[in-house]
Amino acid sequence: MCFHPCEAECSRNEIDQPLAICSLKRFLADYEYRLAVNGERLAVKTDNRITEKIAIIGSGPAGLTAAYDLARLGCKITVFEELPVAGGMLYAGIPEYRLPRNIIKTEIDAIKKLGVKIKTNTRIRKLSTLQKQGYKAIFIAIGAHKGLKLGISGEDKFACPDSFPQDSANGGGKGFLDCITFLRNVNLGKKVKIGKKVIVIGGGNAAIDSARTAIRLGSQVHIVYRRSRNEMPANKWEIKEAEKEGVKIHYLASPVKILGEKGKVVAMECIKNKLGLPDSSGRRRPVPVEGTEFKILADTIIPAISQQPDISWLPADHKLEISKWNSFVVDEETLATNLPGIFAGGDCVTGPKTVLEAIAAGHKAAKSIDRYLSRTPNPNPRTPNMKLQLPQKRKKKEPLCPSSL
Ligand SMILES: Cc1cc2nc3c(=O)[nH]c(=O)nc-3n(C[C@H](O)[C@H](O)[C@H](O)COP(=O)(O)OP(=O)(O)OC[C@H]3O[C@@H](n4cnc5c(N)ncnc54)[C@H](O)[C@@H]3O)c2cc1C
């Protein structure tokens, strides 16, 4: 599950091969897991240095990591989570065959043991309500759950009305269902009806996970990806597994329109691409080749081309700085937003990234909130001027353009 970017950077590469950091960590995690299930895990040291109430919105890896670190300092943490289960994308996105649920549960139980309260089925709608309830700092870690639109004909007509981003078990019966909605429903144990012939659009891990999940529901699955295999952002080993399980991948092909009959999807028209010059992502741009249109029959189409944060819960007068990608604009070093006492991190700042990066954001947010509450200056020499109030000289972090398609 971890992309282990550290191994690519390992200096041992210059001699032969990288240290097997991912496998070593896996060994430690398995060892620790066994201790936890046998009740032999060592007690975590805590401190009572700061005892303020802190609200964390979102129980994904960013929110849970910040909760863990801050609880160890003595803070009273409440994590608010809109879904019925905690874990964020670890639970709602990543399929169980890749991340067994007992592992998530054990880790969350350990966090709860530190006194962290997790309120599930609770969608936050106003930050001011939390402030009135006495929360001295707020960490927004809401992830990126809103599927991006393809912008092709038929998309709106066949999309279930609440597919972007709210729940629907079966694409409203019309056949066009966003991948996050699809995976979330399967992972939450809902009865999900999809067709026999499924097309997944995209080349990232969400696309591969959607395809392999659909295979497990008994469908024949085609993936349509607009560039070549070399540019596909999904892990190479995941792509191989998907192919082994019977997923057919159409490389260098883009969707053109969704075709339907009697209000239901029946096929998707695609066009073949060739690779042109590199675009802003550094990958070669797909260029459609005229006259190469072809059709793939389908009764369900699952777009998995990237996501952005769902900020529809924020009231109109929220005053938070938001980027054109609907992500929160924060100071890169401290994760402070433009409003004092409000921090944001994880996918809701960077756009869809990785568990590892979300965990790193959680640690960073906890450190900043600690400094904010204990009124200590930032010891990091790169940001000597961090203020307790609004940081004036913020280095804005503009999220990268979503790039799964
Ligand atoms: C299908 C899929 C597969 C992936 N596979 C991998 C992988 O193999 N390896 C890897 O490293 N990364 C993977 N990722 C990416 C990884 O899961 C995310 O980068 C990571 O989970 C982001 O963490 P986060 O804490 O920022 O947000 P999330 O994990 O998305 O958590 C945010 C939480 O906030 C909640 N929330 C949102 N709004 C509100 C609100 N208003 N009130 C209350 N709660 C709210 C959401 O319900 C959610 O539970 C995958 C992602 C997907 C979608």
The ligand as an SDF file (V2000), in Angstrom:
LIG
                    3D

 53 58  0  0  0  0  0  0  0  0999 V2000
   -9.3330    4.1420   -4.1320 C   0  0  0  0  0  0  0  0  0  0  0  0
   -8.1390    4.7600   -3.4890 C   0  0  0  0  0  0  0  0  0  0  0  0
   -6.9830    4.0050   -3.3010 C   0  0  0  0  0  0  0  0  0  0  0  0
   -5.8550    4.5500   -2.7200 C   0  0  0  0  0  0  0  0  0  0  0  0
   -4.7440    3.7730   -2.5330 N   0  0  0  0  0  0  0  0  0  0  0  0
   -3.6600    4.2700   -1.9130 C   0  0  0  0  0  0  0  0  0  0  0  0
   -2.5000    3.4700   -1.6530 C   0  0  0  0  0  0  0  0  0  0  0  0
   -2.4410    2.3060   -2.0090 O   0  0  0  0  0  0  0  0  0  0  0  0
   -1.4510    4.0320   -1.0070 N   0  0  0  0  0  0  0  0  0  0  0  0
   -1.4700    5.3310   -0.5900 C   0  0  0  0  0  0  0  0  0  0  0  0
   -0.5060    5.7710    0.0150 O   0  0  0  0  0  0  0  0  0  0  0  0
   -2.5510    6.1260   -0.8240 N   0  0  0  0  0  0  0  0  0  0  0  0
   -3.6360    5.6290   -1.4680 C   0  0  0  0  0  0  0  0  0  0  0  0
   -4.7400    6.4240   -1.6990 N   0  0  0  0  0  0  0  0  0  0  0  0
   -4.7170    7.8290   -1.2580 C   0  0  0  0  0  0  0  0  0  0  0  0
   -4.9520    7.9590    0.2650 C   0  0  0  0  0  0  0  0  0  0  0  0
   -6.0040    7.1230    0.6660 O   0  0  0  0  0  0  0  0  0  0  0  0
   -5.2560    9.4160    0.6010 C   0  0  0  0  0  0  0  0  0  0  0  0
   -4.2050   10.2130    0.0950 O   0  0  0  0  0  0  0  0  0  0  0  0
   -5.3530    9.6440    2.1170 C   0  0  0  0  0  0  0  0  0  0  0  0
   -6.3260    8.8060    2.6910 O   0  0  0  0  0  0  0  0  0  0  0  0
   -5.6930   11.1060    2.4150 C   0  0  0  0  0  0  0  0  0  0  0  0
   -5.8380   11.2510    3.7920 O   0  0  0  0  0  0  0  0  0  0  0  0
   -6.6480   12.4810    4.4340 P   0  0  0  0  0  0  0  0  0  0  0  0
   -6.6150   12.2410    5.9040 O   0  0  0  0  0  0  0  0  0  0  0  0
   -6.1400   13.7410    3.9010 O   0  0  0  0  0  0  0  0  0  0  0  0
   -8.1550   12.3410    3.8890 O   0  0  0  0  0  0  0  0  0  0  0  0
   -9.1740   11.1360    3.8540 P   0  0  0  0  0  0  0  0  0  0  0  0
   -8.5010    9.8410    4.0880 O   0  0  0  0  0  0  0  0  0  0  0  0
   -9.9230   11.3030    2.6100 O   0  0  0  0  0  0  0  0  0  0  0  0
  -10.1380   11.4310    5.0890 O   0  0  0  0  0  0  0  0  0  0  0  0
  -10.9780   12.5600    5.1450 C   0  0  0  0  0  0  0  0  0  0  0  0
  -12.1890   12.2630    6.0200 C   0  0  0  0  0  0  0  0  0  0  0  0
  -12.9150   13.4770    6.2510 O   0  0  0  0  0  0  0  0  0  0  0  0
  -14.3080   13.1840    6.2770 C   0  0  0  0  0  0  0  0  0  0  0  0
  -15.0570   14.4260    6.0380 N   0  0  0  0  0  0  0  0  0  0  0  0
  -15.1160   15.1490    4.8910 C   0  0  0  0  0  0  0  0  0  0  0  0
  -15.8740   16.2540    5.0720 N   0  0  0  0  0  0  0  0  0  0  0  0
  -16.3050   16.2280    6.3490 C   0  0  0  0  0  0  0  0  0  0  0  0
  -17.1200   17.1050    7.1410 C   0  0  0  0  0  0  0  0  0  0  0  0
  -17.6170   18.2560    6.6600 N   0  0  0  0  0  0  0  0  0  0  0  0
  -17.3910   16.7580    8.4210 N   0  0  0  0  0  0  0  0  0  0  0  0
  -16.8770   15.6030    8.9380 C   0  0  0  0  0  0  0  0  0  0  0  0
  -16.0840   14.7480    8.2380 N   0  0  0  0  0  0  0  0  0  0  0  0
  -15.7880   15.0680    6.9750 C   0  0  0  0  0  0  0  0  0  0  0  0
  -14.4290   12.1540    5.1660 C   0  0  0  0  0  0  0  0  0  0  0  0
  -15.6180   11.4040    5.2850 O   0  0  0  0  0  0  0  0  0  0  0  0
  -13.1780   11.3120    5.3770 C   0  0  0  0  0  0  0  0  0  0  0  0
  -13.4300   10.2230    6.2360 O   0  0  0  0  0  0  0  0  0  0  0  0
   -5.8800    5.8990   -2.2930 C   0  0  0  0  0  0  0  0  0  0  0  0
   -7.0370    6.6710   -2.4830 C   0  0  0  0  0  0  0  0  0  0  0  0
   -8.1500    6.1130   -3.0750 C   0  0  0  0  0  0  0  0  0  0  0  0
   -9.3890    6.9450   -3.2880 C   0  0  0  0  0  0  0  0  0  0  0  0
  1  2  1  0
  2  3  1  0
  2 52  2  0
  3  4  2  0
  4  5  1  0
  4 50  1  0
  5  6  2  0
  6  7  1  0
  6 13  1  0
  7  8  2  0
  7  9  1  0
  9 10  1  0
 10 11  2  0
 10 12  1  0
 12 13  2  0
 13 14  1  0
 14 15  1  0
 14 50  1  0
 15 16  1  0
 16 17  1  0
 16 18  1  0
 18 19  1  0
 18 20  1  0
 20 21  1  0
 20 22  1  0
 22 23  1  0
 23 24  1  0
 24 25  2  0
 24 26  1  0
 24 27  1  0
 27 28  1  0
 28 29  2  0
 28 30  1  0
 28 31  1  0
 31 32  1  0
 32 33  1  0
 33 34  1  0
 33 48  1  0
 34 35  1  0
 35 36  1  0
 35 46  1  0
 36 37  1  0
 36 45  1  0
 37 38  2  0
 38 39  1  0
 39 40  1  0
 39 45  2  0
 40 41  1  0
 40 42  2  0
 42 43  1  0
 43 44  2  0
 44 45  1  0
 46 47  1  0
 46 48  1  0
 48 49  1  0
 50 51  2  0
 51 52  1  0
 52 53  1  0
M  END
$$$$
